[in-house]
Amino acid sequence: MDAAMLNQLAEAVVGGNAAAVEELANKVLAQGDDPYEAIIDGLAKGMIIVSDKYERGEAFVPHLLVASNAMYKGMDILSPHIKSQEGHVPAVGVIGSIEGDVHDIGKNLVKTMLSAAGFNMIDLGADVPVEKFVEVAKENKADLVSMSALMTTTMVNMEKVIEMLQEEGIRDAMTVMVGGAPISEAFAAEIGADSTHNDAMLATDWAKDAVKALGPSEDRWSDAKIGLGKVKYREILSKKKVKGKTDVGLETAKEIIAEFEKVAVKEKEEMSHMDRTLNAMGDKKVDRLPVYPLACGVMRKFANVSYKDYALNPNAFRDSAFLGTKYLDTDTFVGLIDLSATSSDFGCKIKYPEDDTPSSEGHLDDYDKIEVPEVKEGTRAYELIQASKLATEKLNKELNVPFVGFHEGPLLTLTQLMGADRVLMDMKTNPEVVLEAVQKCTDYICQVSEVFFDEGACNALCIDNLWSNNVIMDEADYWKFDGKFVYDQHLPIFKEHDQPYIIHNCADAVHYDTQITKFGTKLYSYAYYPKLRGKGSQGHMDLIPKYGQECCMMGEINPVDFMDGSPEGVQKIKNDTEQLLRDVLPTLKENNLQSKYIMASGCEIPPGGPLSTVKAMVDVVKELGPQLQKEIIG
C-alpha cells in the first residue's frame, strides 16, 4: 500500500478527524488496497502516536477518546473486508468494568489499544455482572478476559469472575488481565489473575505475548481440556466456598462488640474526639493524631443491616454510623453512602444491591433531557440529608464525635449521569453543551449543600471532586469544566455558612494546586498509589511540605489491604499504620506543624470486608499515637 495513504490515515486518527478517516478508509477499499494493512500500519499507527503523547503528558484522555473514535470509524469500514484466508485471525478479547463500577475510561483505553494491536475486542461496557464475563468468554472462545475497577468497593467482584471461570473448567483456556489505579500486582496474583499493568500500552504488549503463548484455540477449548479444568480447580473452589459462607463483616462485628462489652474503653484519653479532630485541622496541640479509616459502608455490620438498607433507610444509616463509631472508637465518621445520589435525582437509573454499593444502571441519552431538580422529599439528596441529620445528632450528643456529610461535585455528577467516556470526549467535540450541563449540575450541587447546612445535617461537608487528575485532563480543562464552577458558585456557600471546604478525591494524580490552594480547601482526603508516583501520585512526604500550612491531609493506607482478615492481614495493617504514623509525625515537625494530619485509608474500604482490620488501624493509633506525639512533636 502507498506509504502516503498510510500516513494520511495515521494523521487523521491523531487529529481525531473521523470524517477524514471515513473518506480515506473508503478510498482504501475503492483502490483495492489491503484493509488489514490499512488498519495496522495506518489507523493503529496513529493511535500509538496519540498514546505515546499521552504517556509523555502531551495529550490527555479527551484527546485519546476523540482519536479512538476516529480509529473505530475506519475499522468499522475496513474490518468486514478482511479475508480470513489471508491469515489475519485476530485473538478474541472480552473486556469490561466489573460489576458495581461505572467508571470506564481506563477500560476504554485498554480496549482501544488492544483493538489497534489487532485483537477482536468484545466490549461489555461498565458495571458488568460477573456472570456476563464468563458467558461471553464461553460463547466466543475468548483468548483474553480483561476486567477493570476504579472503586475499591468493587474489586472483590474480579475474584468472583475468576472463580466462575475455574468452576466452568475454562480458566486455562485464556489469559486474565485486571487493571485500575487501586489494583496492585499482589492483589492480581491473590485473586488468580495473570497480570496487571499501569498503562494501556504495557497491558497491550503483555497481552499480545501472553495470547501467543496460549497454544491452539481448538486444543484449549476442547471438551477434554474443559473437563480436566473442572477437576483441577474443584478442590481449590471447595475450600473457597466453605470459607465464603461466613459473613466476615458480621462475624468480626460480633467479636468487636463482645470485646467492647467485656472491657469497654481501656483508659480515658486526654481529649475528646471532637476536640482532637478540630485541633488537628487547625494544627493545634493534640494528644495524638486523629484516626478514621473510611469504613463507612462496612460499619453497617454493627447494626446488622444490608447495604441497601444502609443506603435507603435513614434509621439504618444512623445506627450504622453510631454503632460503628462507638465500637471502633473512631475520631469522626464520614457519611459516604454512594456516588449516585445527585445523578439519581437528575433521572439516572440506580440499582441498589442488597450487600454492595449502589451504581448506575444506565445514563441519559441526551443532554437536553437534563433538568435541575429541587431538593425535596422523595429525592435521593433529601433522603441523604435527613439520614445525615439523624446521624449527626446522635454522634454529637452521645459520643461527642463530629459527623462529616458527603455528596458529589458538579463534574462527577454529570459523568455519573451521562457516562464519563462520553462527557470527556464531548469536552473536545461539543464543549458548550458540556459546559451548559455542568452548570445545571452545579445549580443542584449548590442547592444540596445549602440544605445540608440549613438543616444542620452535618458538622462539616465533604465533596467528591474526582476528575481533578493530570492523567485524565490538564489543569486548564479541569478548571474550565469543573474548577471554575466550584470556585465561583459552590465555595461561596461554604464561606457564607462559615464552613471549611473539604474534598475527597481518590484519583491517582491530582491537580492539587487548584483543589487545595485555589479553592482554599481545609481538609483533603486523598489516595496514594506508590506504583504511580512517577506519573504524579503523591503521598504525605510530597503533600505536607507543599500544602501542610494551608490544608490538613487525610489518607494513605491502602483500602484493599483491609480485606485480608487473617492474622497476617491484620498484622500488615498494624505495621503499615505504625509506619505511616512514624513517617508523618517527623514530616509534620520538619515543616513546623504539630498535628495537621488525620490517619485514614486512601479510599473507602470495601463493604464486604472484615472489621478486624479496621479496628487494628484504630487501635495502633490509639496505642502508639500519644507516646509518639510526645517523643517526636513534644
Secondary structure as the mmCIF struct_conf table of DSSP 4:
data_model
#
loop_
_struct_conf.conf_type_id
_struct_conf.id
_struct_conf.beg_label_comp_id
_struct_conf.beg_label_asym_id
_struct_conf.beg_label_seq_id
_struct_conf.end_label_comp_id
_struct_conf.end_label_asym_id
_struct_conf.end_label_seq_id
HELX_RH_AL_P HELX_RH_AL_P1 ALA A 3 VAL A 14
TURN_TY1_P TURN_TY1_P1 GLY A 15 GLY A 16
HELX_RH_AL_P HELX_RH_AL_P2 ALA A 18 ALA A 30
TURN_TY1_P TURN_TY1_P2 GLN A 31 GLY A 32
HELX_RH_AL_P HELX_RH_AL_P3 PRO A 35 ALA A 38
HELX_RH_PI_P HELX_RH_PI_P1 ILE A 39 LEU A 43
HELX_RH_AL_P HELX_RH_AL_P4 ALA A 44 GLU A 55
TURN_TY1_P TURN_TY1_P3 ARG A 56 GLY A 57
BEND BEND1 GLU A 58 ALA A 59
HELX_RH_AL_P HELX_RH_AL_P5 VAL A 61 LEU A 78
HELX_RH_3T_P HELX_RH_3T_P1 SER A 79 HIS A 81
HELX_RH_3T_P HELX_RH_3T_P2 SER A 84 GLU A 86
TURN_TY1_P TURN_TY1_P4 GLY A 87 GLY A 87
HELX_LH_PP_P HELX_LH_PP_P1 PRO A 90 ALA A 91
STRN STRN1 VAL A 92 SER A 97
STRN STRN2 ILE A 98 ILE A 98
TURN_TY1_P TURN_TY1_P5 GLU A 99 GLY A 100
HELX_RH_AL_P HELX_RH_AL_P6 ILE A 105 ALA A 116
TURN_TY1_P TURN_TY1_P6 ALA A 117 GLY A 118
STRN STRN3 ASN A 120 ASP A 123
BEND BEND2 ALA A 126 ASP A 127
STRN STRN4 VAL A 128 VAL A 128
HELX_RH_AL_P HELX_RH_AL_P7 VAL A 130 ASN A 140
TURN_TY1_P TURN_TY1_P7 LYS A 141 LYS A 141
BEND BEND3 ASP A 143 ASP A 143
STRN STRN5 LEU A 144 SER A 148
BEND BEND4 LEU A 150 MET A 151
HELX_RH_3T_P HELX_RH_3T_P3 THR A 152 THR A 154
TURN_TY1_P TURN_TY1_P8 MET A 155 MET A 155
HELX_RH_AL_P HELX_RH_AL_P8 VAL A 156 GLU A 167
TURN_TY1_P TURN_TY1_P9 GLU A 168 GLY A 169
HELX_RH_3T_P HELX_RH_3T_P4 ARG A 171 ALA A 173
BEND BEND5 MET A 174 MET A 174
STRN STRN6 THR A 175 GLY A 179
BEND BEND6 GLY A 180 GLY A 180
TURN_TY1_P TURN_TY1_P10 ALA A 181 PRO A 182
HELX_RH_AL_P HELX_RH_AL_P9 GLU A 185 ILE A 191
TURN_TY1_P TURN_TY1_P11 GLY A 192 GLY A 192
BEND BEND7 ASP A 194 ASP A 194
STRN STRN7 SER A 195 SER A 195
BEND BEND8 ASN A 198 ASP A 199
HELX_RH_AL_P HELX_RH_AL_P10 ALA A 200 LYS A 212
TURN_TY1_P TURN_TY1_P12 ALA A 213 LEU A 214
HELX_RH_AL_P HELX_RH_AL_P11 SER A 217 ARG A 220
TURN_TY1_P TURN_TY1_P13 TRP A 221 TRP A 221
BEND BEND9 SER A 222 SER A 222
HELX_RH_AL_P HELX_RH_AL_P12 ASP A 223 GLY A 244
TURN_TY1_P TURN_TY1_P14 LYS A 245 LYS A 245
BEND BEND10 THR A 246 THR A 246
HELX_RH_AL_P HELX_RH_AL_P13 VAL A 248 VAL A 263
BEND BEND11 LYS A 266 GLU A 267
BEND BEND12 GLU A 270 MET A 271
HELX_RH_AL_P HELX_RH_AL_P14 HIS A 273 MET A 281
TURN_TY1_P TURN_TY1_P15 GLY A 282 ASP A 283
BEND BEND13 ASP A 287 ARG A 288
STRN STRN8 VAL A 291 VAL A 291
TURN_TY1_P TURN_TY1_P16 CYS A 296 CYS A 296
HELX_RH_3T_P HELX_RH_3T_P5 GLY A 297 PHE A 302
TURN_TY1_P TURN_TY1_P17 ALA A 303 ASN A 304
HELX_RH_AL_P HELX_RH_AL_P15 TYR A 307 LEU A 312
HELX_RH_AL_P HELX_RH_AL_P16 PRO A 314 LEU A 328
TURN_TY1_P TURN_TY1_P18 ASP A 329 ASP A 329
BEND BEND14 ASP A 331 ASP A 331
STRN STRN9 PHE A 333 VAL A 334
BEND BEND15 LEU A 339 LEU A 339
HELX_RH_AL_P HELX_RH_AL_P17 ALA A 341 ASP A 345
TURN_TY1_P TURN_TY1_P19 PHE A 346 GLY A 347
STRN STRN10 ILE A 350 LYS A 351
BEND BEND16 GLU A 354 ASP A 356
STRN STRN11 SER A 359 SER A 360
BEND BEND17 GLU A 361 GLU A 361
BEND BEND18 ASP A 365 ASP A 365
HELX_RH_3T_P HELX_RH_3T_P6 TYR A 367 LYS A 369
TURN_TY1_P TURN_TY1_P20 GLU A 377 GLY A 378
BEND BEND19 THR A 379 THR A 379
HELX_RH_AL_P HELX_RH_AL_P18 ARG A 380 LYS A 394
HELX_RH_PI_P HELX_RH_PI_P2 LEU A 395 LEU A 399
STRN STRN12 PHE A 403 GLU A 408
HELX_RH_AL_P HELX_RH_AL_P19 PRO A 410 MET A 418
HELX_RH_AL_P HELX_RH_AL_P20 ALA A 420 THR A 429
HELX_RH_AL_P HELX_RH_AL_P21 PRO A 431 ASP A 454
TURN_TY1_P TURN_TY1_P21 GLU A 455 GLY A 456
BEND BEND20 ASN A 459 ASN A 459
STRN STRN13 ALA A 460 ASP A 464
TURN_TY1_P TURN_TY1_P22 LEU A 466 TRP A 467
TURN_TY1_P TURN_TY1_P23 ASN A 470 ILE A 472
BEND BEND21 MET A 473 MET A 473
HELX_RH_AL_P HELX_RH_AL_P22 GLU A 475 TYR A 478
HELX_RH_PI_P HELX_RH_PI_P3 TRP A 479 GLY A 483
HELX_RH_AL_P HELX_RH_AL_P23 LYS A 484 PHE A 485
HELX_RH_PI_P HELX_RH_PI_P4 VAL A 486 HIS A 490
HELX_RH_AL_P HELX_RH_AL_P24 LEU A 491 GLU A 496
TURN_TY1_P TURN_TY1_P24 HIS A 497 ASP A 498
STRN STRN14 TYR A 501 ASN A 505
BEND BEND22 ASP A 508 ALA A 509
HELX_RH_AL_P HELX_RH_AL_P25 TYR A 512 TYR A 512
HELX_RH_PI_P HELX_RH_PI_P5 ASP A 513 LYS A 518
TURN_TY1_P TURN_TY1_P25 PHE A 519 GLY A 520
BEND BEND23 LYS A 522 LYS A 522
STRN STRN15 LEU A 523 TYR A 526
HELX_RH_3T_P HELX_RH_3T_P7 PRO A 530 LYS A 535
TURN_TY1_P TURN_TY1_P26 GLY A 536 GLY A 536
HELX_RH_AL_P HELX_RH_AL_P26 HIS A 540 TYR A 547
TURN_TY1_P TURN_TY1_P27 GLY A 548 GLU A 550
STRN STRN16 CYS A 552 ILE A 557
HELX_RH_3T_P HELX_RH_3T_P8 PRO A 559 MET A 563
BEND BEND24 SER A 566 SER A 566
HELX_RH_AL_P HELX_RH_AL_P27 PRO A 567 GLU A 590
TURN_TY1_P TURN_TY1_P28 ASN A 591 ASN A 592
BEND BEND25 GLN A 594 SER A 595
STRN STRN17 TYR A 597 SER A 601
BEND BEND26 GLY A 602 CYS A 603
HELX_LH_PP_P HELX_LH_PP_P2 GLU A 604 PRO A 606
TURN_TY1_P TURN_TY1_P29 PRO A 607 GLY A 608
BEND BEND27 GLY A 609 GLY A 609
BEND BEND28 LEU A 611 LEU A 611
HELX_RH_AL_P HELX_RH_AL_P28 SER A 612 LEU A 628
HELX_RH_PI_P HELX_RH_PI_P6 GLN A 629 ILE A 633
#
